[in-house]
Amino acid sequence: MEKRVMMMMMMSCALLKMRLRVFETTILQGLSDWQRKLQLKKLMMNLGTEK
């Protein structure tokens, strides 16, 4: 019984780590997109083409 509980806990931990990695990747991709848009906006402002 104890081994089964430990295995379930280990599997739960592994699943949680996997979900956290997916969440972290999603956040970093969103941040990266936002940073690119901000850099483009700054560049356009510097070039005087923004309306």
N, CA and C atoms as an extended XYZ file, in Angstrom:
153
Properties=species:S:1:pos:R:3:atomname:S:1:resname:S:1:resid:I:1 pbc="F F F"
N         0.835       -1.206        0.000 N   MET     1
C         0.000        0.000        0.000 CA  MET     1
C         0.871        1.258        0.000 C   MET     1
N         1.899        1.269        0.833 N   GLU     2
C         2.744        2.448        0.944 CA  GLU     2
C         3.483        2.739       -0.366 C   GLU     2
N         3.942        1.678       -1.041 N   LYS     3
C         4.637        1.855       -2.318 CA  LYS     3
C         3.704        2.478       -3.355 C   LYS     3
N         2.457        2.041       -3.338 N   ARG     4
C         1.474        2.565       -4.293 CA  ARG     4
C         1.244        4.055       -4.066 C   ARG     4
N         1.135        4.443       -2.802 N   VAL     5
C         0.923        5.854       -2.461 CA  VAL     5
C         2.127        6.683       -2.896 C   VAL     5
N         3.334        6.157       -2.641 N   MET     6
C         4.548        6.874       -3.043 CA  MET     6
C         4.629        7.025       -4.553 C   MET     6
N         4.265        5.968       -5.288 N   MET     7
C         4.273        6.034       -6.752 CA  MET     7
C         3.283        7.078       -7.257 C   MET     7
N         2.109        7.116       -6.646 N   MET     8
C         1.098        8.101       -7.046 CA  MET     8
C         1.586        9.517       -6.760 C   MET     8
N         2.252        9.699       -5.627 N   MET     9
C         2.782       11.022       -5.285 CA  MET     9
C         3.873       11.440       -6.262 C   MET     9
N         4.745       10.488       -6.633 N   MET    10
C         5.810       10.784       -7.595 CA  MET    10
C         5.229       11.142       -8.956 C   MET    10
N         4.190       10.421       -9.373 N   MET    11
C         3.546       10.714      -10.650 CA  MET    11
C         2.874       12.081      -10.612 C   MET    11
N         2.250       12.404       -9.483 N   SER    12
C         1.614       13.713       -9.334 CA  SER    12
C         2.648       14.820       -9.405 C   SER    12
N         3.803       14.609       -8.765 N   CYS    13
C         4.889       15.593       -8.797 CA  CYS    13
C         5.394       15.790      -10.221 C   CYS    13
N         5.585       14.689      -10.936 N   ALA    14
C         6.077       14.759      -12.313 CA  ALA    14
C         5.087       15.514      -13.194 C   ALA    14
N         3.804       15.237      -13.018 N   LEU    15
C         2.772       15.913      -13.803 CA  LEU    15
C         2.741       17.406      -13.486 C   LEU    15
N         2.873       17.746      -12.222 N   LEU    16
C         2.893       19.151      -11.816 CA  LEU    16
C         4.094       19.877      -12.419 C   LEU    16
N         5.259       19.235      -12.393 N   LYS    17
C         6.459       19.843      -12.988 CA  LYS    17
C         6.262       20.072      -14.480 C   LYS    17
N         5.643       19.097      -15.157 N   MET    18
C         5.388       19.219      -16.584 CA  MET    18
C         4.436       20.385      -16.862 C   MET    18
N         3.382       20.486      -16.066 N   ARG    19
C         2.423       21.583      -16.248 CA  ARG    19
C         3.078       22.932      -15.992 C   ARG    19
N         3.951       23.002      -14.990 N   LEU    20
C         4.655       24.252      -14.702 CA  LEU    20
C         5.570       24.642      -15.857 C   LEU    20
N         6.228       23.650      -16.475 N   ARG    21
C         7.092       23.940      -17.623 CA  ARG    21
C         6.280       24.490      -18.789 C   ARG    21
N         5.117       23.893      -19.034 N   VAL    22
C         4.244       24.369      -20.117 CA  VAL    22
C         3.789       25.795      -19.824 C   VAL    22
N         3.391       26.064      -18.581 N   PHE    23
C         2.951       27.398      -18.179 CA  PHE    23
C         4.086       28.403      -18.340 C   PHE    23
N         5.285       28.036      -17.889 N   GLU    24
C         6.443       28.925      -17.988 CA  GLU    24
C         6.759       29.243      -19.443 C   GLU    24
N         6.707       28.232      -20.304 N   THR    25
C         6.973       28.428      -21.728 CA  THR    25
C         5.948       29.375      -22.338 C   THR    25
N         4.685       29.194      -21.991 N   THR    26
C         3.612       30.052      -22.501 CA  THR    26
C         3.823       31.499      -22.073 C   THR    26
N         4.155       31.699      -20.794 N   ILE    27
C         4.393       33.053      -20.280 CA  ILE    27
C         5.581       33.691      -20.988 C   ILE    27
N         6.675       32.938      -21.140 N   LEU    28
C         7.872       33.479      -21.781 CA  LEU    28
C         7.622       33.820      -23.244 C   LEU    28
N         6.829       33.004      -23.946 N   GLN    29
C         6.508       33.303      -25.343 CA  GLN    29
C         5.666       34.571      -25.437 C   GLN    29
N         4.709       34.718      -24.532 N   GLY    30
C         3.878       35.920      -24.510 CA  GLY    30
C         4.705       37.153      -24.217 C   GLY    30
N         5.632       37.039      -23.282 N   LEU    31
C         6.510       38.150      -22.933 CA  LEU    31
C         7.401       38.507      -24.112 C   LEU    31
N         7.907       37.489      -24.790 N   SER    32
C         8.761       37.703      -25.948 CA  SER    32
C         7.999       38.440      -27.051 C   SER    32
N         6.759       38.032      -27.323 N   ASP    33
C         5.923       38.709      -28.325 CA  ASP    33
C         5.697       40.161      -27.935 C   ASP    33
N         5.397       40.395      -26.666 N   TRP    34
C         5.137       41.743      -26.174 CA  TRP    34
C         6.389       42.608      -26.320 C   TRP    34
N         7.562       42.042      -25.996 N   GLN    35
C         8.817       42.788      -26.105 CA  GLN    35
C         9.109       43.147      -27.555 C   GLN    35
N         8.839       42.207      -28.479 N   ARG    36
C         9.062       42.492      -29.899 CA  ARG    36
C         8.162       43.627      -30.374 C   ARG    36
N         6.900       43.604      -29.962 N   LYS    37
C         5.971       44.667      -30.359 CA  LYS    37
C         6.413       46.009      -29.795 C   LYS    37
N         6.876       46.005      -28.547 N   LEU    38
C         7.344       47.237      -27.916 CA  LEU    38
C         8.579       47.776      -28.637 C   LEU    38
N         9.512       46.895      -28.994 N   GLN    39
C        10.714       47.322      -29.713 CA  GLN    39
C        10.349       47.905      -31.073 C   GLN    39
N         9.399       47.283      -31.766 N   LEU    40
C         8.961       47.782      -33.064 CA  LEU    40
C         8.325       49.159      -32.915 C   LEU    40
N         7.504       49.330      -31.873 N   LYS    41
C         6.858       50.618      -31.636 CA  LYS    41
C         7.903       51.700      -31.358 C   LYS    41
N         8.909       51.367      -30.541 N   LYS    42
C         9.985       52.329      -30.253 CA  LYS    42
C        10.742       52.691      -31.524 C   LYS    42
N        11.020       51.696      -32.358 N   LEU    43
C        11.727       51.937      -33.612 CA  LEU    43
C        10.914       52.856      -34.513 C   LEU    43
N         9.611       52.586      -34.607 N   MET    44
C         8.742       53.419      -35.442 CA  MET    44
C         8.691       54.848      -34.909 C   MET    44
N         8.669       55.004      -33.584 N   MET    45
C         8.660       56.345      -32.996 CA  MET    45
C         9.962       57.066      -33.316 C   MET    45
N        11.077       56.342      -33.233 N   ASN    46
C        12.376       56.941      -33.542 CA  ASN    46
C        12.476       57.350      -35.002 C   ASN    46
N        11.835       56.592      -35.878 N   LEU    47
C        11.857       56.912      -37.305 CA  LEU    47
C        10.817       57.974      -37.663 C   LEU    47
N         9.923       58.273      -36.728 N   GLY    48
C         8.902       59.284      -36.964 CA  GLY    48
C         7.779       58.811      -37.863 C   GLY    48
N         7.570       57.506      -37.952 N   THR    49
C         6.532       56.986      -38.849 CA  THR    49
C         5.258       56.617      -38.115 C   THR    49
N         5.288       56.668      -36.771 N   GLU    50
C         4.081       56.303      -36.026 CA  GLU    50
C         3.062       57.429      -36.127 C   GLU    50
N         1.801       57.041      -36.295 N   LYS    51
C         0.736       58.049      -36.419 CA  LYS    51
C        -0.029       58.156      -35.138 C   LYS    51
